Amino acid sequence: MKICAIVGKPGSGKTTAIDSIRDLGLVVTMGDIIRNEVKKRNLEPSRNNVGKMAKELRENEGPAIVAEKCVELIKLKKEEIIFVDGVRSLFEVNVFRKYWKFPIIAIVVNEKKRFKWLFERGRSDDPRNIDDLKERDQRETQFGLEEVINKADFFIENNSSVEELKKKTRKIILEIINS
């Protein structure tokens, strides 16, 4: 089984990158663990509730709890290739690396582009203004996302087109799969 992570700040293009490789394996989204917990508790899936839940889970059950829940899910899967979306800390990276090599691909892009893309996406937990994005970035940084990005094995600058991002992502993933 080969497992790798696609990481990046909110709005960096992770979903687009992952869309380009969905045919190669299964995608496990760590944010779904948090959104499912929000749903279990009958809370509205708002930006505020999702953020609070992410923080609460980590405070109450440890900084690697979301990764631990993902590992439980992955172990039940039969797929040979799995992509993990949403790793936020080195604690989480270390959980995955107990079981697999777990290379990390970081998608990087500037703040203005990220805000534009998130605003246009319009998910319930997406920022409505640049201050919301900065607040979300701060929360992600507190979890340790910046460290994960800085220690990634591969970097993709998402500074051109959607097609270019997909092409770059697919090339790296195929190299990982074939190594």
C-alpha positions as a printed NumPy array, in Angstrom:
array([[  0.   ,   0.   ,   0.   ],
       [  1.303,   3.463,  -0.907],
       [ -0.033,   6.471,   0.949],
       [  0.91 ,  10.087,   0.357],
       [ -0.322,  13.49 ,   1.5  ],
       [ -1.366,  16.539,  -0.434],
       [ -1.026,  19.605,   1.802],
       [ -1.429,  23.337,   1.476],
       [ -3.089,  26.296,   3.07 ],
       [ -6.836,  26.716,   2.547],
       [ -7.523,  27.609,  -1.078],
       [ -4.101,  26.576,  -2.375],
       [ -5.511,  24.146,  -4.931],
       [ -5.392,  20.858,  -3.023],
       [ -8.81 ,  19.774,  -4.283],
       [ -7.895,  20.544,  -7.887],
       [ -4.607,  18.685,  -7.501],
       [ -6.414,  15.71 ,  -5.997],
       [ -9.043,  15.743,  -8.746],
       [ -6.247,  15.134, -11.233],
       [ -5.229,  11.877,  -9.515],
       [ -8.526,  10.437,  -8.261],
       [ -8.364,   7.746, -10.935],
       [ -5.081,   6.483,  -9.454],
       [ -6.287,   5.744,  -5.914],
       [ -8.612,   6.5  ,  -3.026],
       [ -8.788,   9.95 ,  -1.406],
       [ -9.192,  10.238,   2.364],
       [-10.029,  13.782,   3.466],
       [ -9.109,  14.612,   7.038],
       [-11.55 ,  17.532,   7.13 ],
       [-14.368,  15.029,   6.595],
       [-13.517,  13.525,   9.993],
       [-14.095,  16.925,  11.578],
       [-17.207,  17.737,   9.508],
       [-18.647,  14.315,  10.443],
       [-18.061,  15.087,  14.11 ],
       [-19.876,  18.417,  13.683],
       [-22.763,  16.528,  12.07 ],
       [-22.817,  13.846,  14.831],
       [-23.268,  16.614,  17.383],
       [-26.125,  18.158,  15.365],
       [-24.257,  21.418,  14.831],
       [-24.52 ,  23.622,  11.762],
       [-21.5  ,  22.974,   9.465],
       [-20.472,  26.645,   9.617],
       [-16.917,  27.932,   9.35 ],
       [-17.03 ,  28.737,  13.047],
       [-18.323,  25.314,  14.172],
       [-15.898,  23.382,  11.959],
       [-12.988,  25.459,  13.265],
       [-14.063,  25.031,  16.883],
       [-14.5  ,  21.286,  16.395],
       [-11.033,  20.921,  14.852],
       [ -9.553,  22.712,  17.842],
       [-11.698,  20.888,  20.403],
       [-10.889,  17.416,  19.064],
       [ -7.171,  18.128,  19.162],
       [ -7.313,  19.707,  22.627],
       [ -9.439,  16.909,  24.14 ],
       [ -8.035,  13.863,  22.347],
       [ -4.524,  14.948,  21.372],
       [ -2.916,  16.752,  18.443],
       [ -2.846,  13.617,  16.27 ],
       [ -6.442,  12.434,  16.824],
       [ -7.662,  13.245,  13.306],
       [ -4.749,  11.324,  11.783],
       [ -5.374,   8.405,  14.131],
       [ -9.01 ,   8.266,  12.986],
       [ -7.844,   8.384,   9.348],
       [ -5.384,   5.52 ,   9.911],
       [ -8.262,   3.431,  11.311],
       [-10.249,   4.147,   8.132],
       [ -7.319,   3.473,   5.8  ],
       [ -6.546,   0.127,   7.406],
       [-10.05 ,  -1.025,   6.421],
       [ -9.492,  -0.12 ,   2.77 ],
       [ -8.409,  -2.511,   0.045],
       [ -6.937,   0.103,  -2.323],
       [ -3.193,  -0.015,  -2.971],
       [ -2.819,   3.753,  -3.391],
       [ -4.346,   6.294,  -1.02 ],
       [ -4.063,  10.063,  -1.02 ],
       [ -4.584,  11.941,   2.247],
       [ -5.948,  15.462,   2.008],
       [ -5.695,  17.844,   4.936],
       [ -2.694,  16.938,   7.094],
       [ -2.2  ,  19.855,   9.484],
       [  0.706,  19.004,  11.771],
       [  3.902,  17.049,  12.189],
       [  2.097,  15.097,  14.936],
       [ -0.257,  13.855,  12.227],
       [  2.59 ,  13.182,   9.792],
       [  4.303,  11.064,  12.448],
       [  1.154,   8.979,  12.959],
       [  1.016,   8.139,   9.256],
       [  4.761,   7.481,   9.137],
       [  4.415,   4.814,  11.828],
       [  2.7  ,   2.718,   9.15 ],
       [  3.828,   4.005,   5.728],
       [  6.624,   5.96 ,   4.055],
       [  4.113,   8.822,   3.516],
       [  5.677,  11.365,   1.136],
       [  4.201,  14.864,   1.324],
       [  3.385,  17.105,  -1.626],
       [  2.826,  20.776,  -0.75 ],
       [  0.78 ,  23.069,  -2.973],
       [  1.818,  26.704,  -2.496],
       [  0.179,  29.891,  -3.778],
       [ -0.1  ,  33.505,  -2.649],
       [ -2.778,  34.771,  -0.265],
       [ -4.674,  36.924,  -2.797],
       [ -5.211,  34.016,  -5.182],
       [ -6.195,  31.712,  -2.34 ],
       [ -8.821,  34.152,  -1.077],
       [-10.272,  34.619,  -4.567],
       [-10.556,  30.872,  -5.116],
       [-12.068,  30.211,  -1.684],
       [-14.558,  33.042,  -2.017],
       [-15.641,  31.712,  -5.408],
       [-15.862,  28.119,  -4.077],
       [-18.373,  29.25 ,  -1.46 ],
       [-18.32 ,  26.268,   0.921],
       [-20.037,  26.998,   4.273],
       [-16.691,  27.132,   6.101],
       [-14.932,  29.312,   3.481],
       [-13.896,  32.895,   4.346],
       [-16.125,  35.803,   3.376],
       [-13.313,  38.363,   3.507],
       [ -9.516,  38.529,   3.713],
       [ -9.622,  38.863,   7.532],
       [-11.534,  35.565,   7.731],
       [ -8.806,  33.943,   5.63 ],
       [ -6.064,  35.361,   7.856],
       [ -7.912,  34.068,  10.917],
       [ -8.229,  30.613,   9.351],
       [ -4.569,  30.646,   8.309],
       [ -3.636,  31.531,  11.895],
       [ -5.663,  28.589,  13.225],
       [ -4.027,  26.242,  10.702],
       [ -0.598,  27.601,  11.632],
       [ -1.325,  26.927,  15.313],
       [ -2.045,  23.294,  14.417],
       [  1.355,  23.161,  12.665],
       [  0.463,  23.359,   8.962],
       [  3.318,  25.737,   8.155],
       [  5.838,  23.198,   9.494],
       [  4.301,  20.409,   7.409],
       [  4.484,  22.55 ,   4.269],
       [  8.095,  23.515,   4.992],
       [  9.1  ,  19.873,   5.471],
       [  7.276,  18.545,   2.404],
       [  9.106,  16.145,   0.095],
       [  7.751,  17.83 ,  -3.064],
       [  6.545,  21.37 ,  -3.795],
       [  4.166,  22.551,  -6.501],
       [  3.85 ,  26.277,  -7.088],
       [  0.261,  26.869,  -8.139],
       [  0.914,  30.089,  -9.989],
       [ -0.461,  29.376, -13.441],
       [ -3.47 ,  27.445, -14.746],
       [ -5.659,  24.664, -13.394],
       [ -4.373,  22.405, -16.164],
       [ -0.758,  23.126, -15.223],
       [ -1.446,  22.3  , -11.558],
       [ -3.082,  19.019, -12.577],
       [ -0.182,  18.167, -14.885],
       [  2.467,  18.895, -12.206],
       [  0.56 ,  16.917,  -9.573],
       [  0.034,  13.893, -11.769],
       [  3.712,  13.841, -12.772],
       [  4.88 ,  13.806,  -9.14 ],
       [  2.315,  11.205,  -8.081],
       [  3.26 ,   8.878, -10.92 ],
       [  6.925,   9.188,  -9.871],
       [  5.966,   8.278,  -6.293],
       [  3.808,   5.331,  -7.372],
       [  6.497,   3.982,  -9.676],
       [  9.352,   4.308,  -7.156]])
